[in-house]
Amino acid sequence: MGRKREKKPNTWDPKRTKKSKTEGGEESTAGDNKIDSTKYWNDIVPRNEFFEAYYKTLGICKDDAEWENFMGTLAKPLPTTFRINTTIGKSLQSVVVDQLNEIANDKSGTIEIDGEMVELPKPLKWYPNNMAWISDIPKKSFRKNPALTKFHNFLIHHNQQGNITRQEAVSMIPPLFLDVQSHHRILDMCAAPGSKTTQILEDLHMKHNIEVNLDVEKPSAYIPKGSIIANDVDTNRCYMLAHQTSRLGSPAIIITNHEAQNFPLLYDSNNEPMYLDRILCDVPCSGDGTSRKNPEVWKKWNFSGGIGLHTLQLRIATRGCHLLKVGGRIVYSTCSMNPVENEAVIAALLKRSEGSMKLVDVSSQYPDLVRSPGIYTWPVTDKEGTYANWDELDELKKNKYFKTLWPSTEEEAKKMHLEYCMRVYPHQQNTGGFFIAVLEKVADFPNQLDTETKEQTPADEENKNNNNNNNNKGKFEKKIKERDRRNKFYEEPFQLLSEEMKTQLNVAKEFYGLTDEFPMNNLLSRSDNSQKVYWASDSVMEIIKNPENKRLKIINCALKVFQRHDGLGSMDCPYRISQDSILWLEPFITKRIVTMTHDDLAKIIKYTEPKFVDFPSAVREELVKLGPGCFSLKISGNLRETPSSGMTFSAWRGSTSMHLLVSKQEIQSYASIFGIEYVSPRANTNTNTTTTTTTTATTDAKTTESTDSSEKKDESA
Ligand SMILES: C[S@@+](CC[C@H](N)C(=O)[O-])C[C@H]1O[C@@H](n2cnc3c(N)ncnc32)[C@H](O)[C@@H]1O
């Protein structure tokens, strides 16, 4: 039996806990804790002597009452927040919105939980079109309170289907200020796990949908001119990113695996540098604004966290400015409140930009979003003390600390308009802490054609010294090996289809009756005989086609549109349509379409693999006539009366039964979303299916399949 851990405030050295004066002058002990701090995180006390001392010195709160409010808010878990996905098609979107409104308006908007009245979910005031929501219902109450089952199921299943995206409220801010237009080429430099990428991608598609009249335009006009490159240095996190973005199914995305500070300059079809219209620079940071979600911050916070990241943040932001088009916009953000990771980086960037970058005044935009202006001055403090300037450091620290950590003079700060930066504090609107700066490029950045940001950080220097020192050599090499192992790049490049694949795809084109408008030239694969075929937008194709861009380490790209399934003998076409792409492909398909009602869909979901005889005669006849293979299943009906009307699925017609080409998990989610009973295939006596959804008779092949390594990793992520 383990002993119960003693609960104590998180201080580096408890002996050093000392009395300090608060702003109001009264004495307080940093270790004292008026907050019922152990209410939510059993063994973590949301206090840290050094955090409190540092942020109090900064003067971010106007008085003691606000400070208490700040610390009190940090001691509570974050509310649940999520966005409604705008690219799921009208029918699903209205299902989501209707269900949410029903939940929100139940019981006149409040519910009693543990004796307290708690608000039911409501829209985030500052987020456009009520498309983002907040709920302060504690997560642990979901299981205990049957009145919350509906909301709990809503969150689980719509999130799993990609109909909503769980995302911290503050994390939704940077993409809003990026002001994306449908023709923009965008780079998200540090993108994993991808909540901001998906928000940007949705925005790109939504803006395009507003511009084009989908009812009038040809299907080929549905795809935006712009695209996004989502990058991260961590290969495993790139696979998470690929998984997250694949839920949206867009042909306008590339996922890459580079150090953002050395991200390669791309070239367009004229071999001219391809500068980007928008760049999101959501850099790695100490994350002290995330303590409500990640209470470990209280145990770990120390002065060196921010100082140690400053140079990398500056290098990444500098590279972003190199790659940005003149007239383009870059948004720099962190989930830290520490000025050495924020205003200090922006000030250094502005100085080295020599006037080519300007902070943008966005104070009149999103007026409901409460925020504070950027600050002009801050102390540079470590555990040994506070240093007025770099000259005060000893020789060792001079090697480690960059001069850019220190604030400029007030006059310089004013000239740079550091007040245009935005600080969001947790107590202002019940969120995490965040920092956002919006910059525009008004002229070429000095040395912007450099292939990388050359500056050596003091840490690099130190590593070099370590390398020469035998004692540290082994340790250093081990670290590098571990980093290289983590960042091994295994992926095959994306390429145009081989002649053999083109011939096979022409068979598929004929099989599904794809119109001539379908862009066969925008299909890609990862080898001459790959099983997966991807559909890329023109903008993505321009990057892939230029050999100058071969250095791009692409983890995944575009939209999986077909998957070949070998070994099906007599099958007329071995290529199945991927469910991810069905909404895009549907307008081009003229053959192998079967229309069913919501009741038919309910049957499919309930029994997973119903027999033809289970359907009404009209559907049965259509299925019999169709012949075996993949088909497009469309749900008919009126949107108001039939929740699933207008939805389309990729489905499989077997010899005597049919099923959807989606995973079992997705089937369960549809069952929950539409309130349909689901009978596990094992217990399923309606059909002849015996053990699992993936084993089949003659033609009823696996519901999900994957062979390329990238997708295997996606699925495990
Ligand atoms: C704050 S998180 C990004 C969160 C992400 N933008 C989102 O909204 O989901 C920072 C990311 O930066 C990545 N990262 C760290 N160092 C990097 C570097 N040198 N270049 C690119 N990415 C880096 C980390 O792997 C991490 O995924």
The ligand as an SDF file (V2000), in Angstrom:
LIG
                    3D

 27 29  0  0  0  0  0  0  0  0999 V2000
    1.8210   25.3370  -28.8770 C   0  0  0  0  0  0  0  0  0  0  0  0
    2.0220   23.8500  -29.7130 S   0  0  0  0  0  0  0  0  0  0  0  0
    1.1150   24.1650  -31.1670 C   0  0  0  0  0  0  0  0  0  0  0  0
   -0.3610   23.9650  -31.0050 C   0  0  0  0  0  0  0  0  0  0  0  0
   -1.0860   23.9840  -32.3330 C   0  0  0  0  0  0  0  0  0  0  0  0
   -0.8540   25.2100  -33.0580 N   0  0  0  0  0  0  0  0  0  0  0  0
   -2.5820   23.7770  -32.1680 C   0  0  0  0  0  0  0  0  0  0  0  0
   -3.3310   24.7160  -32.2040 O   0  0  0  0  0  0  0  0  0  0  0  0
   -3.0060   22.6160  -32.0210 O   0  0  0  0  0  0  0  0  0  0  0  0
    3.6510   23.9980  -30.2870 C   0  0  0  0  0  0  0  0  0  0  0  0
    4.0780   22.9570  -31.2880 C   0  0  0  0  0  0  0  0  0  0  0  0
    5.3520   23.3580  -31.7600 O   0  0  0  0  0  0  0  0  0  0  0  0
    6.0750   22.2070  -32.1020 C   0  0  0  0  0  0  0  0  0  0  0  0
    7.4860   22.6100  -32.1890 N   0  0  0  0  0  0  0  0  0  0  0  0
    8.4150   22.7120  -31.2200 C   0  0  0  0  0  0  0  0  0  0  0  0
    9.5780   23.1620  -31.7370 N   0  0  0  0  0  0  0  0  0  0  0  0
    9.3670   23.3580  -33.0530 C   0  0  0  0  0  0  0  0  0  0  0  0
   10.1730   23.7860  -34.1290 C   0  0  0  0  0  0  0  0  0  0  0  0
   11.4400   24.1270  -33.9390 N   0  0  0  0  0  0  0  0  0  0  0  0
    9.6390   23.8280  -35.3550 N   0  0  0  0  0  0  0  0  0  0  0  0
    8.3450   23.4570  -35.5760 C   0  0  0  0  0  0  0  0  0  0  0  0
    7.5340   23.0370  -34.5890 N   0  0  0  0  0  0  0  0  0  0  0  0
    8.0400   22.9980  -33.3480 C   0  0  0  0  0  0  0  0  0  0  0  0
    5.7370   21.2300  -31.0170 C   0  0  0  0  0  0  0  0  0  0  0  0
    5.9480   19.9100  -31.4670 O   0  0  0  0  0  0  0  0  0  0  0  0
    4.2590   21.5580  -30.7680 C   0  0  0  0  0  0  0  0  0  0  0  0
    3.4610   20.6660  -31.5010 O   0  0  0  0  0  0  0  0  0  0  0  0
  1  2  1  0
  2  3  1  0
  2 10  1  0
  3  4  1  0
  4  5  1  0
  5  6  1  0
  5  7  1  0
  7  8  2  0
  7  9  1  0
 10 11  1  0
 11 12  1  0
 11 26  1  0
 12 13  1  0
 13 14  1  0
 13 24  1  0
 14 15  1  0
 14 23  1  0
 15 16  2  0
 16 17  1  0
 17 18  1  0
 17 23  2  0
 18 19  1  0
 18 20  2  0
 20 21  1  0
 21 22  2  0
 22 23  1  0
 24 25  1  0
 24 26  1  0
 26 27  1  0
M  CHG  2   2   1   9  -1
M  END
$$$$
